[in-house]
Amino acid sequence: MTTQAIDPQYRIEQKRRINGAFPGPCSQELAARRAKSVAAGVASGVPVYVADADGAIVTDVDGNSFIDLGSGIAVTSVGASNAAVAAAVREQVGHFTHTCFMVAPYEGYIEVAELLAELTPGDHEKRSVLFNSGAEAVENAVKIARMATGRPAVVAFDHAYHGRTNLTMALTAKAMPYKSSPAGTFGPFAPEVYRAPMSYPFREENENINGKEAAERAILAIEKQIGSESVAALLIEPIQGEGGFIVPADGFLPRLAEWAQEKGIVFIADEVQSGFCRTGDWFAANHEGVVPDLITMAKGIAGGMPLSAVTGRAELMDAVHPGGLGGTYGGNPVACAAAVAAIGIMKDLDLNARAQHIGSVAMTRLHAVAADLGDKSIIGEVRGRGAMLAIELVMPGGKAPNASATKAISEYCLKEGVIILTCGTYGNVVRLLPPLVIGDDVLEDGLNVLEAAIRSQC
């Protein structure tokens, strides 16, 4: 294996270690306090409580150290306590923590907007607006598209995830746990939201359908069921996140973008999870040369501080009247300082190249495991780009989703000191989102545990 140096001077030893009982007594005590004070609707994937984190390691209150292959859902790409980000935050806090950009503006907001104009796809004139969360960014992108076009309808796709606010729940495809439960629903949801068929190569009924043909299938559904003249925006994740890290077939995104341009429809790329070097490029849309009209961002943008953005064509962004966009905390000065520092680290360490390296190492290992297991393999497909990777787990010999194995693998890894995430419409996908500053030895150790976990289910 070819190694690639990455040494941002970690504070914490980059090794996993599990001490005694799991979860430990301090985590159990915190769990008891939580049960009395935190709403039951807020769920956590692991039963331990964090005391410290750095690089690719998370330590809990009982002294256990875990390899983090989730990055807080693709957020801590530069590490959970990167020194440059921490220094930028301390510096900004020493001056002011808030004025509200809508009241008394400041340079940090402008600097972030300038960086986004530089980094996002396309060389057209751009404008940006900053918010706090990915859902806010998506919701405001829809507002901008509707204002700019004067049209009401928004088209999202099967398996999509766009957030938990009322509008973004409507845009999200999966009902449980985001929109409803056996006990009831969060609805009614926002109107004029429609859904089109996605390109999901592993689960296509017609295994021979290509990306362009899958796009034509979606276009036909939109034209017949909605009418392009009513559509303000086409909203899509270039690589779907919660839906299962679904990478559409080549040609799917370009054809949709081309059609949207022909019909005067705003093409919105939701890059909340896939942006900022995660896929081996600044944005996943770049892999097929797609230039979105609007792009939504969050997660990896600010090294763990809450910040999100919409960047897009100047004529679209400026179609909204003054006062029509904003929010009290949107583009908070501390979060902006963190973003400038985090983006600087991404450039200095060439984390696009690092993501490509991580993907190459992990893909090679996982494909080898699947081949070695042969007919008894539960690995249906290994997919993804860069350091945004997925393993879709199935029943041996077919494609029936294997959610029970997915849960068991996650639990096995956690007990061995490795945090992984799961996702997918069918609950059968293991997703890997390691910090892009993870060392090769730590990555290999985490993959060793994951491989053992997979083999334990075969």
N, C-alpha and C positions, 0 to 999 in steps of 0.2 A: 504494500500500500504506500502511495506517495503521501507524505505528511506535509502539512502547511503550518508554518509558525503563526501563532496568535498569542500574544502575551501583553494584556493590558494591565499587568501588575495587580493580581487579585489580593484582596485582604484575607479571604478565607481559603483554607487548604482545599484544593479541588479534588476531593475524594468523598465517596459515599461511606457512611458508617451508621449502623443500627445498633443501639445499646439496649439490651434487655427487652422488657415488655413493650408492646406496641399496640395502640398508642400508649405513651408513657403517662405517669401520674399527673404531670403538670398539664399536659394536653387534655387529660380527662377532667381535671378541675376546671379548665377554661370551657370545656364543652358543657359542663353543668351550669356554669354562670351564663353561657350563651343561651341555653334552653329557657332561662328565666327572663331574658331581656331582648333577644333578637327574634324577629318574626320567623315563623316556621317556613314561610315561602322563600326565604333565602337559603339555598342549598350550597354545600361545599363538597368538592370532589374528594378531598382527603380528610382524615379525622385527626390530623395533627395541626398544631398552631405554630406559626413562623416566629422565630426570634431574630434571624438575620439571613441575609442572602447576598451573594456576590458571584459574578461570573455565571457558571452553570450549576452552582450549589445553593441549596436552600437548607438552613438548619432550623430545627424546631426547639421548643422550649425545654425539651428533655435531652438536648444534646445530640440528637440524631442528625445526620447529614444526608441529603437526598440529591441525586442527579436530577436536574430539572429539564425534562424534555418537552415542556409545555410553554415556558416563558410567560406565564400568566395570560395565556391565549394570545401568543404572538406579540406581546407588549415589550418585554424586557430583552429586546434583541441585542442591545449593547451591554447587557448585564443589569442585575437588579439594583446595583449601587455603583454604577460606573463613576470613577473619580472625577472625570470632567463634567458630567451631568450634575453630580453632587456639588461641585465647586460653583458651577453656574447658578444653581438654586440658592446656595448660601449667599452668593454675591447679590442676587436680586432681592432676596428676603431682607437683606441689610438696608436696602433702599426703600422699596415699598412692595407690598403684597397685592395691592388692588387699588385701582381707581375707577374701573369700568371704562373700557375703551370708548363706549358710547357717550361718556361724560367727559373724561380727560384722557386723551389718547397718549400713546407712548411708542417709542421706536421699536421695541421687541416685536410687537404685532406686525409692523411693516417688514421687519427683517425676515420673519417667518414667511410672510406672503411672497417676498422676493425670492426666497429659496424654493418655494413651491412652484413659482413660475418657471424657475430654472430646471427643476427636476422632473416635473410632470410631462407626459408625452405631448409632442407637438411644439412647433415654434411660433404659433399664433400669439397674438396679444391676449394676456390672461389677467383675471382678477381672482382674489381669494377672500373668503370670509371664514372666521374661526369660531369654533364652538367647543364643547366639552366632551361629548361622546360620539361614537359612531352613529347611533340612532339619530341624534340631533343633526349630524351632517347629512344623512340620507333624507330625513324629513325636509330639511331646508333645500336640498337639491331638487326635490319634487316641487316645492313652492316656487323655486326659480324657474323650473321648466314650464310650469303652468302659467306663470306670469308672462314669460317670454313668448309663449306660443298662443296663449288664450284658449288652450284646449284643456279638457278635464281629465282624460283617462291616463292611467299609468299601467304599463305592462311589466310584470315581474315573471319569474320562471319557476317551474317545478323544482323542488328541493332547495329553494332560496331561503336565506336567512338575512334579514336586514335590521333587526332590532326588536325592542320590547315596548316602545311607545305605541299609542293607539294606531297611528298610521303605519308604522313599521311592522307592527304585528300583522296588519292586513297584508303587507307586502311579503311577510314571511310565510313559507309554505307549510311548515310542520305545525300541527295543532298542539300536541303534547310535548313539552310542558309550557310552550310559549304563549298559546292562545286559549287553551281550554284544558279541562281535566274531567274525569268521570263525575265530579261534583258540580261542574258548571263551566261558564265561559267568561272571559274578560270583555266580550263583545257587548253591544254591536260595534263593528269596526268601521273605519273610514270607507266611504263609497268610492266608486270609479277606480277600483283596483282590479286588474285582470291578470290571469296566469297563462303562460304559454309553455309548450313542451320544451324541455332542456335536452341538450346533447349529453347523454350519459353512456359513453361507449361500452362499459362493462355490462350494462343492463338493457341495451337496445334489443327490441324484439327482432329487428332486422340487423343482423351482425355486420352486414355489408354496407350499411348506410354511412356516408361520409359526412364531414362537417358541413359542407355547403348544402347537401340535401337535407340534413337535420335543420339547418337554418330556414330553408324553404318551407319545411313542414311547420315551423313556428310562425313564419310570415303568413302562410295561408290561413292558419288558425286566427291570427290577429285580424287579417283583412276580412274574413268571413264573420267573425264573432263580435268585432268591435268597430272596425273601419279605421283605416290609417288616419283619416281626416279628423278623428276624435282623439287621437293619441298625442299626449304632450311629451311623454318620455318612455323610453325603453331602459329599464334598470336591470343590470346584471352584474354578478360577481365573475370576473374573468376566470377565477378558480373558486368554485363554491366552497364555503367554509363549513358551517354547521351541517349542511346537507350531506357532507361526506368527502370533502376535498375533491370534488368532481372536476376533472380537467376536460373541457369539451373537446370534441374532435377538431383537428386542424381545419380551419376554414369557416367554422361556425361563427366565431366572433366577427371576423372581417365582413362576412356577408350580411350579418345583422346590422353592423355599423354602416355599411354601404346603403342598405335599404332605408335605414333611418334617415340618412342624409337626403336620399331621393325624396322622401315623404315629409321633410321638414320636422322630423321627430328628434327630440333631444336624446342623444345616446349617453347614458350615465353609467360609468364604471364604478362599482362599489369595491374599492380596494382597501376597505377598513382592515381586513385581515391579511391581505396579500401584498400590501404595499411596503415600501421602505426596505428594500434589499431581500425581503423574505424569500422570493422565488429565484434569486440570482440575478435580478434586474431591479431597478428602482421601483418599477410597477409591473404587475403581471401582464397588463395589456401590451407591453413592449414586445413580448415574445412573439406576437403575431403582427406587429406593426400597426396595431389599432390605436387611433388617436380619439379618445372620448371627447365629447362636447363638455361634459362635466365629470369630475372625478371626486369621489368621497374618500376621506382618509381619517385614520385615528390610530389606535393601538400602538404600533412601533414608532410613531412620529416623535415622541418626547421622552423616551427612556423611562416610562412609567408614570409620568405626570399626566393628568387628565387634559387632553387637547385633541380636537378634531378639526377638520377643514373641508370646505368645498372649494375646489379650484376649477375654473372653466373659462370658456371663450368670453372675452370682454363684453361683447354685445349681449350675451345672455345674462351674465352676472349683473351688468348695469341696467338691465330691463326692470329691476326691482327699484321702487321708489325709496328715497332716503327714509330710514326708520323702519323699513319693511323687513330687515334682517338684523340679527343681533341677539343679545342675551346678557344678563348681568355679569356672568363669569366668563363669557366667551372670549377666548384669547387671553386668559389670565396672564399677567406679566411673568409670574414664576414659571408657569408651564411653557411660555414662549422662550424663556431663557434656557430651559431644559431641552426644548426642541432644537434650538440653534446648536447647542453643545452635542446633542445626540447625532444630529445630521453631520456635524463635523467629524465625529468618531467614525460614522459609517464611511465617510470619504477617506479619512486618514488610514483606516484599517482595510479599506477595500472590501467591505462586507458583502458586496455582490459576489465577488470571487469566492469569498469564504462560504457563502450559502451554496454556491455551485459545488464546492469541495465537499461540504457536509452531505449534500444530496448524492454525490457520486459514491461516497463511502457507504452511506446507509442503503442506497439502492442495490449496490453490489452485494452487500451482506444479506439483505432480505430476499433478493432473487435467488441467491444461493441456498438459503433455507428452504424456500418453496420448492426448488428443484430437488433438493435432497429428500424432502418428505414424500415426494411423489404422489401416489394415489391417496394417501392418507392425509394430505395437506389440507389445512383449513384456510390457507391463504388463497383467496380468489383472485385478488389483484393487488399489486404494489404500484402506486401511482403518485404523481405530484411533480413539482418543479422546485429545484433548489432545496431549501430547508423547510419546505411546506409539503410534507409527505404523508401518505396514508396507506394503511393495509386494510383492505376490505376482507372480512372474515366470513367464510361460508361453511355450510355442511360439506363434509368430504364427498367428492364426486359430482358436485353440482354447484348451483349458485344461490341456493336458499340461504338467506341471511342467518348468521350464527351469533346472535346477540349475547347468548349465555357465555360463549367462549371469550367474547370481547370483554365482558365484565370480569371474568375470571383472570384474564391476562392482566388487566389493569390492577386488580387486587394483588396478584402475584408480584408484579413489578414494585408496587408500593411497599410491600413487606420486605423486599430486598433492597429498598432504598432508591427506587427510580420512580419519578413522577411522570406518567404519561396521561394523555387526554383521549377521550372517545367522542365520537360524533356519528352522524349519518341519519338519514331518514328512517332507517331500519335498526338503528342502534348497534350496528355491527362493524364500525370502522374505528381502528386505532389511528390517531393522528399524532404526528411528531412535529413539534415546533421548537426545537432547541434554541437557546440563545446563540446568536451568530458568533459570539466570542468563546464558545465552548472549545476546549482543547481536544486534540485528537485522542489522547489517552482516555479522557473522560467520556467522550462520544463512544469509543469502542467498548468501554466498560458498560455503559448504558445499553448498547446494542447487545452485548453478551447476555445481560439480564433479560432483555426483551426476547431474544432468541430462545432462552431457556423457558420463558413463560409460554411462548407459542408451542414449543415442543411438548410441554406439560399437558396440552389440550389435544394432542394428536394420538 
